Amino acid sequence: MMKDALKQLFEVFHARGRQLYIVGGAVRDCLLGIPPGDIDLTTDALPEEMEAWFPHTINKGKRFGTIGVVLEGEVYEITTFRKDTAYQDGRHPVAVAFTDDVREDVIRRDFTINALIVDGQGVLYDYVGGLGDLEKGVLRCIGNPDERFQEDQLRKWRAIRLAAEKAMEIAAPTREAIHANPAIDGVSMERLRDEFDRILLAEKVTWGGYLLVRTDLMTTLLRRTIPAFTKRQRDYHLIESFEIMAYVPRDLVMRLTILAVPMTPVERLEFFSCMRYPKAIMARVIALSRHFFVKSGDMVAFKGAIADIGVADFDRLLCLQQGQAQWENNPKWMGEAAENRAAFEVIKARGDALVRADLAVKGEDIKALGYEGSAIARALDTALKWVYRHPEKNTKADLMVYLEEDKSGKAHITPDHRGFTEEI
């Protein structure tokens, strides 16, 4: 049902003899039975006319014909009909030309399913076969796909993202045009990252990943972000990573971690820095990747990982381990994942010490044993590792005895049990 504010918009334009249509994703999603997000509209009215008709407007890109009209607290973006002109830098038109013909506006758009328009009476207009493609679940460029992608390189990524989000096939000519020219020159890394993130969080992430790999878009991205990238990470390894993602929750940090685990530490830093990920996300993904193969058999490493990444992200780490084991259908790995989960739950329930502040002794206590300067911090770390193995010994009396023996060289240190270090 159309909102009152939207009805009001149509009434204003109709009263002034102007056309107005809902266009793009809102129409597409309604037809797919998906609640629409932002509602974009298109009109033959000029930006100056819209500014004169409404008391509250926002310049959303007036030189491109877009004005934001504020009604009942919502902003409706309305763009004047445009027709094709030459493009520059693989992203932007050299000039903007307005038109009063809605067909000219429709045929300049990217994909047929995004070119459906609806008027104020709810009548659907389809000038490029978008409805048939939507019913068949096919994503197709309007016109010549080579030209469409040369105009705007980001459309290649948008095609993969829509296919993954809407569970659609990509028409062969459209897919072949991407594969023939997977370049992403002129596209800002932030815009690429936004499309990439949406692919990772899509309902059909594995399908999206398969398309990224098979069209060589993923290789192009990795070559741009990792200077020393080679085909060492062959296509099937990348596809495996996207397959594993389907076994973990739709959580960006978790799915980025799956992608990052096969990378070297240097490659991880290069990739996430070049992709302009926020430092907080980058730090979390790198930390999760570093601890990915931790096992409860090495309690020092296990509890150290919890201390390093925190309880919430360690829970994510266990979900990642379980997801990989399920994807592998490997009983041994599934058993280890279950053991890690059980150990984690016990640690939480007991309230085991995980950081220095959890110890029953403080710096002043250790100083009284004759430790000085940096030796105090080292003693606290030694005590913490001992308590990792013997949580019941986290009492002041036990720790003071242990540290006094350690200082004199009499303390018994239990050897670490190393976890596996395999990579996906």
C-alpha positions in Angstrom: 0.0 0.0 0.0 1.3 3.4 -1.0 2.1 5.8 1.9 0.2 9.1 2.2 3.3 11.1 1.6 4.0 9.2 -1.6 0.4 9.7 -2.8 0.9 13.4 -2.1 3.9 13.5 -4.3 2.1 12.0 -7.2 -0.8 14.4 -6.7 1.5 17.4 -6.8 3.2 16.3 -10.0 -0.1 15.3 -11.7 -1.6 18.7 -10.8 1.2 20.4 -12.6 1.0 18.2 -15.7 4.3 16.4 -15.0 5.0 12.6 -15.1 6.2 10.8 -12.0 7.2 7.1 -11.6 8.6 4.8 -9.0 11.6 3.1 -10.6 14.4 0.7 -9.9 14.9 -1.5 -6.8 11.7 -0.7 -5.1 9.6 -1.9 -8.0 11.8 -5.0 -8.5 11.7 -6.0 -4.8 7.9 -5.5 -4.6 7.4 -7.8 -7.5 9.7 -10.3 -5.8 7.6 -10.1 -2.6 10.5 -8.3 -0.7 9.7 -5.2 1.4 11.3 -2.3 -0.6 14.1 -0.2 0.9 14.6 3.3 -0.4 12.1 4.5 -3.0 13.6 6.2 -6.0 11.4 8.2 -8.4 11.9 9.6 -11.9 10.1 12.6 -13.5 10.1 14.9 -16.5 10.1 17.9 -14.1 13.3 19.8 -13.8 15.2 20.2 -10.5 14.3 23.9 -10.2 10.6 23.1 -10.6 10.8 20.6 -7.8 12.6 23.0 -5.5 9.8 25.6 -6.2 7.0 23.1 -5.5 8.1 21.8 -2.1 9.2 23.8 0.9 11.7 21.2 2.1 14.2 19.9 -0.4 17.8 18.6 -0.3 20.3 18.9 -3.1 21.1 15.2 -3.7 23.0 15.9 -6.9 21.2 18.7 -8.6 23.6 18.8 -11.6 22.7 15.1 -12.2 19.0 16.0 -11.8 18.4 14.6 -8.4 16.5 16.4 -5.7 15.5 15.0 -2.3 11.9 16.0 -1.3 11.2 15.8 2.4 7.7 14.8 3.3 6.5 13.6 6.7 10.0 13.1 7.9 11.1 10.9 4.9 13.3 11.9 2.0 12.2 10.9 -1.5 14.9 11.1 -4.1 13.5 12.2 -7.4 15.6 12.4 -10.6 14.7 14.1 -13.9 14.6 11.9 -16.9 18.0 11.6 -18.4 19.4 10.2 -21.7 22.7 8.6 -22.6 25.8 10.7 -23.1 29.4 9.8 -23.3 31.1 8.5 -20.1 34.6 9.2 -18.7 36.9 7.4 -16.3 34.8 4.2 -16.4 32.3 5.6 -13.9 30.8 9.1 -14.6 29.1 10.7 -17.6 30.9 13.6 -19.3 27.7 15.6 -19.2 24.1 15.2 -18.1 21.3 15.6 -20.7 17.7 15.8 -19.6 14.8 14.5 -21.6 11.0 14.5 -21.4 10.8 10.9 -22.7 10.7 8.2 -20.0 11.7 5.6 -22.5 15.0 7.3 -23.1 15.5 7.4 -19.3 14.7 3.7 -19.0 17.0 2.4 -21.7 20.1 4.1 -20.2 19.8 2.1 -17.0 22.0 -0.9 -16.1 19.8 -4.1 -16.0 16.3 -4.9 -17.3 15.0 -5.8 -13.8 16.0 -2.3 -12.6 14.2 -0.5 -15.4 10.6 -1.3 -14.4 8.5 1.7 -13.6 5.2 2.2 -11.8 2.9 5.3 -11.9 0.7 6.7 -9.2 -2.2 4.4 -10.1 0.0 1.3 -9.7 0.3 0.6 -13.4 3.5 -1.1 -14.4 5.5 -0.2 -17.5 8.1 -2.4 -19.0 10.0 -1.2 -22.0 13.0 -3.5 -21.9 11.7 -7.0 -21.0 12.5 -6.6 -17.3 9.3 -8.4 -16.1 10.0 -11.5 -18.1 13.6 -11.6 -16.9 12.4 -11.2 -13.3 10.0 -14.0 -13.6 12.7 -16.3 -15.1 15.3 -15.2 -12.5 17.7 -13.8 -15.1 19.9 -10.7 -14.7 20.5 -9.1 -18.1 22.1 -5.8 -19.2 20.0 -3.4 -21.2 21.4 -3.1 -24.7 25.1 -4.0 -25.3 26.6 -5.4 -22.1 30.2 -4.4 -23.2 29.1 -0.8 -23.6 27.2 -0.8 -20.3 30.2 -2.1 -18.4 32.6 0.3 -20.2 30.3 3.2 -19.1 30.4 2.2 -15.5 32.9 -0.5 -14.2 31.0 -0.8 -10.9 28.1 -2.4 -12.8 30.1 -5.6 -13.0 30.2 -5.9 -9.2 26.5 -4.8 -9.0 25.6 -7.6 -11.3 27.3 -10.2 -9.1 25.8 -8.7 -6.0 22.2 -8.7 -7.4 22.6 -12.3 -8.6 23.7 -13.3 -5.1 21.1 -11.3 -3.2 18.2 -12.3 -5.4 19.3 -15.8 -6.3 19.4 -15.1 -10.0 21.3 -16.4 -13.0 23.3 -13.9 -15.1 22.5 -14.0 -18.8 25.3 -15.5 -20.9 26.1 -12.3 -22.9 26.2 -10.2 -19.7 28.4 -12.8 -17.8 30.7 -13.1 -20.8 31.1 -9.4 -21.0 32.3 -9.3 -17.4 34.7 -12.1 -18.0 36.1 -10.5 -21.1 37.0 -7.3 -19.3 37.1 -7.8 -15.5 39.0 -4.5 -15.0 37.9 -2.2 -12.2 39.9 0.9 -13.1 38.4 4.1 -12.0 36.2 2.6 -9.3 36.9 3.8 -5.8 37.9 1.1 -3.3 35.1 2.2 -1.0 32.4 1.6 -3.6 34.0 -1.8 -4.4 34.1 -2.7 -0.8 30.4 -1.8 -0.3 29.4 -4.2 -3.1 31.8 -6.9 -1.9 30.4 -6.8 1.6 26.9 -7.1 0.3 27.9 -10.2 -1.7 29.5 -11.7 1.4 26.2 -11.1 3.3 23.9 -12.2 0.5 21.5 -15.1 0.7 23.4 -17.0 -2.0 27.0 -16.1 -1.0 28.5 -19.2 -2.5 26.8 -18.4 -5.9 28.1 -14.9 -5.6 31.6 -16.1 -4.8 31.5 -18.6 -7.7 30.6 -15.8 -10.1 33.3 -13.5 -8.7 35.9 -16.3 -9.3 34.7 -17.5 -12.7 34.5 -14.0 -14.2 38.0 -13.2 -12.8 36.6 -10.2 -10.8 38.0 -11.8 -7.7 41.5 -12.3 -9.2 41.4 -8.6 -10.4 40.5 -7.4 -6.9 43.3 -9.5 -5.2 45.9 -8.3 -7.7 44.9 -4.7 -7.0 45.0 -5.1 -3.2 47.8 -7.6 -2.7 50.9 -6.5 -4.8 52.5 -9.9 -4.7 49.4 -11.9 -5.4 49.8 -14.9 -7.7 47.7 -17.8 -8.7 49.0 -19.5 -5.6 45.5 -19.1 -4.2 44.0 -20.9 -7.1 40.4 -20.5 -8.1 39.1 -23.6 -6.4 40.6 -22.5 -3.0 38.7 -19.2 -3.3 35.5 -21.1 -4.2 36.0 -23.3 -1.2 36.2 -20.2 1.0 32.9 -19.0 -0.4 31.3 -22.4 0.1 32.4 -22.4 3.8 30.7 -19.0 4.3 27.3 -20.6 3.7 27.9 -22.7 6.9 28.4 -19.7 9.2 26.0 -16.9 10.2 25.6 -13.8 7.9 28.1 -11.8 9.9 30.6 -9.6 8.0 33.5 -10.2 10.4 33.1 -13.9 10.3 32.8 -14.2 6.5 35.8 -11.9 6.0 37.7 -14.2 8.3 37.0 -17.2 6.2 38.4 -15.3 3.2 41.5 -14.1 5.2 42.6 -17.5 6.8 44.4 -18.8 3.7 46.3 -15.5 3.3 49.7 -14.8 4.9 49.8 -12.2 7.7 51.3 -9.7 5.2 48.6 -10.3 2.6 45.8 -9.9 5.2 47.2 -6.5 6.2 47.6 -5.4 2.6 44.1 -6.6 1.5 42.1 -5.0 4.4 44.1 -1.8 4.3 43.7 -1.4 0.6 40.0 -2.2 0.8 39.7 0.7 3.3 38.1 -1.4 6.0 37.6 0.4 9.3 40.6 -0.3 11.6 38.3 -2.0 14.2 37.0 -4.5 11.7 40.5 -5.1 10.2 41.9 -5.8 13.7 39.2 -8.3 14.6 39.4 -10.2 11.3 43.2 -10.4 11.5 43.0 -11.6 15.2 40.4 -14.2 14.4 42.5 -15.5 11.5 45.5 -15.7 13.7 43.7 -17.9 16.2 41.6 -19.9 13.7 43.2 -23.2 14.4 43.4 -23.0 18.2 42.4 -26.1 20.2 41.4 -26.7 23.8 44.2 -29.3 24.0 46.6 -26.4 24.4 44.9 -24.5 27.2 47.5 -21.7 27.3 46.9 -20.9 23.6 43.1 -21.5 24.0 42.6 -19.1 26.9 45.2 -16.7 25.5 43.0 -16.5 22.4 39.9 -15.7 24.4 41.9 -13.0 26.3 43.1 -11.6 23.0 39.9 -11.4 21.0 37.3 -11.3 23.8 34.4 -13.7 24.6 32.1 -12.5 21.9 34.6 -12.9 19.0 35.8 -16.2 20.5 32.3 -17.4 20.2 32.4 -16.4 16.5 35.7 -18.3 16.2 34.1 -21.5 17.4 31.2 -21.0 15.0 33.8 -20.6 12.2 35.5 -23.8 13.2 32.2 -25.6 13.3 31.2 -24.3 9.9 34.4 -25.4 8.3 34.0 -28.9 9.9 30.5 -29.1 8.6 31.5 -28.1 5.1 34.3 -30.7 5.2 31.9 -33.3 6.6 34.9 -34.3 8.7 33.9 -36.3 11.9 37.3 -35.6 13.5 37.1 -31.9 13.0 33.4 -31.8 14.1 34.5 -33.6 17.3 37.3 -31.1 17.9 34.9 -28.2 17.3 32.5 -29.7 19.8 35.3 -30.2 22.4 36.4 -26.6 21.9 32.8 -25.4 22.4 32.4 -27.5 25.6 35.7 -26.2 27.0 34.7 -22.6 26.3 31.4 -23.1 28.1 33.2 -24.5 31.1 35.7 -21.6 31.2 32.9 -19.1 31.1 30.8 -20.9 33.7 33.8 -21.2 36.1 34.9 -17.6 35.5 38.5 -18.7 34.9 41.2 -16.0 34.9 41.9 -14.8 31.4 43.9 -11.6 31.8 46.3 -10.2 34.4 43.6 -8.3 36.2 41.8 -11.6 36.9 44.7 -12.9 39.0 44.5 -13.1 42.8 47.9 -11.3 43.0 48.8 -7.8 41.9 52.1 -6.1 41.0 52.7 -5.0 44.6 52.4 -8.6 45.8 55.0 -9.7 43.3 57.3 -6.7 44.1 57.4 -8.0 47.7 59.0 -11.2 46.4 61.9 -9.2 45.1 60.8 -8.7 41.5 61.6 -5.3 40.0 60.8 -3.3 36.9 59.8 -5.3 33.8 60.4 -8.5 35.7 57.1 -7.8 37.5 55.1 -7.9 34.2 56.9 -11.1 33.1 56.1 -12.7 36.5 52.4 -11.8 36.1 52.4 -13.3 32.6 54.1 -16.5 34.0 51.5 -16.7 36.7 48.7 -16.2 34.3 49.9 -19.1 32.1 50.2 -21.3 35.1 46.6 -20.4 36.1 45.4 -21.1 32.6 46.5 -24.7 33.2 45.5 -24.8 36.9 42.4 -22.5 37.3 41.8 -23.8 40.8 45.2 -22.3 41.9 44.1 -18.7 41.3 44.5 -17.8 45.0 47.0 -15.4 46.5 48.6 -18.1 48.6 49.1 -20.6 45.7 50.4 -17.9 43.4 52.9 -16.5 45.9 54.3 -19.9 46.5 54.5 -20.6 42.7 56.2 -17.3 41.9 58.7 -17.7 44.8 59.6 -21.1 43.4 59.7 -19.8 39.9 62.1 -17.0 41.0 64.3 -19.6 42.6 64.1 -21.9 39.6 62.1 -24.6 41.4 58.7 -24.2 39.8 57.4 -27.1 37.7 56.2 -25.9 34.2 53.9 -28.1 32.4 54.9 -28.3 28.7 52.5 -26.7 26.2 50.5 -28.9 23.9 50.6 -27.3 20.5 47.4 -27.1 18.4 47.4 -27.9 14.7 48.6 -25.2 12.3 46.9 -26.4 9.1 45.4 -24.0 6.7 42.1 -24.2 4.9 
